[in-house]
Amino acid sequence: MEREPSVQARDREFVFTDGDFDRIRGLIHAHAGIALNPGKRDMVYSRLARRLRALGIGAFGTYLDQLQPESTEWQHFVNALTTNLTSFFREAHHFPVLAERVLAARHRGPVSLWSSACSSGEEAYSMAMTVIDALGSFTPPVRILATDLDTQVLERAARGVYPLERVAALPEADVRRFFQRGKGAQAGFVRVRPEVRDLVVFRPLNLLGPQWPIRGPFAAIFCRNVLIYFDKPTQYRLLSRFHPLLHPEGLLFLGHSENVAHAADLFRLRGKTVCAPVAQGRAA
C-alpha cells in the first residue's frame, strides 16, 4: 500500500510520496546501477521537479506512470539523476602516471585511452593535454574515447566551451596553449583548441548496458568517482568488463574513495587509486 507523504512533502509544489521515491530508486538502479540512498530524496525531488514543471504534471506518481523506457522523456529522467561533478586535472596525481603509461605504450603503435564517465569533458581533455605534453606534439598517435550516460553533458563536452572560471586554476601558459578565449558575445568563455578536441571522440554509453560497442586494448581506462554510486556486486560486474579491455600492461584509474579490494582476482593496486589488471581474472 502507498505510504502517506510526510508533512514536509505536503508543503511541496508537487506530491512526492515515499512510494514515488522507491519507484525512482528502483528504475535508476535497474537502468544504470545507481544506488540512491534515502539521503538523496531531496536531491531527487529537486531535479525531477523541473521535468514535472516542463511537462505540466502535478504529481510524481502521474509522471512515473507515464514514463516509458526508450522514450525521449526517459533520457531526460536519466540525465536529471546523473551526477556530473568534474574539473580540469581533478585528482592531479593521476596525470603524471598517465603520461608515463603513454610513453611506455607508444612503441606498440597507436595508443588508445578511455574516459568511461567523462561528464562535461574536462577529464578527457585533461588526458589529451597530458598526452600532448608527454609526446611533445599536438598530433600524437593517440585516440581518446570519452563516454557518458548523460547525453546532455556529452553535447556540452563535444563543444568544448567553458566559463573562464573553469580554467582559473590552470597555469596561464596552459590556458594560452590549449584554449581559445572568447570575444564579443563569447567573452568570459574559453574553447578547447581544435587540435585538442580532435584527439577525443565522444559517444553515449550506459556502463550497465548489455553491450559495449567498444574494442580494446586500452593503455588506460579512467573510471573515477563512478563505482561509489553502485553496490558491490554491480561494481564487480563493471570491473570484470573493464578487465579484458585493458592491455596487460594497462592501468585503471579510480576515484579517491574507491578501491578494488573486493575484486582482487581482477585488479591489484599499483599506486594511489591506480590499478593494474591481474593476469587471469575470474569471469563475471
Stockholm file with secondary structure:
# STOCKHOLM 1.0

chainA/1-284         MEREPSVQARDREFVFTDGDFDRIRGLIHAHAGIALNPGKRDMVYSRLARRLRALGIGAFGTYLDQLQPESTEWQHFVNALTTNLTSFFREAHHFPVLAERVLAARHRGPVSLWSSACSSGEEAYSMAMTVIDALGSFTPPVRILATDLDTQVLERAARGVYPLERVAALPEADVRRFFQRGKGAQAGFVRVRPEVRDLVVFRPLNLLGPQWPIRGPFAAIFCRNVLIYFDKPTQYRLLSRFHPLLHPEGLLFLGHSENVAHAADLFRLRGKTVCAPVAQGRAA
#=GR chainA/1-284 SS CCCCCCHHHHTSSSBCCHHHHHHHHHHHHHHHCCCCCGGGHHHHHHHHHHHHHHHTCCBHHHHHHHCCTTSHHHHHHHHHHCCCCCCTTSSTTHHHHHHHHHHHHGGGSSEEEEETTCTTTHHHHHHHHHHHHHHTCSSCSEEEEEEESCHHHHHHHHHTEEEGGGGTTSCHHHHHHHEEECCGGGTTEEEECHHHHTTEEEEECCTTSSCCCCCCCEEEEEETTCGGGSCHHHHHHHHHHHGGGEEEEEEEEECTTCCCGGGTTTEEEEETTEEEECSSCCCC
#=GC SS_cons         CCCCCCHHHHTSSSBCCHHHHHHHHHHHHHHHCCCCCGGGHHHHHHHHHHHHHHHTCCBHHHHHHHCCTTSHHHHHHHHHHCCCCCCTTSSTTHHHHHHHHHHHHGGGSSEEEEETTCTTTHHHHHHHHHHHHHHTCSSCSEEEEEEESCHHHHHHHHHTEEEGGGGTTSCHHHHHHHEEECCGGGTTEEEECHHHHTTEEEEECCTTSSCCCCCCCEEEEEETTCGGGSCHHHHHHHHHHHGGGEEEEEEEEECTTCCCGGGTTTEEEEETTEEEECSSCCCC
//
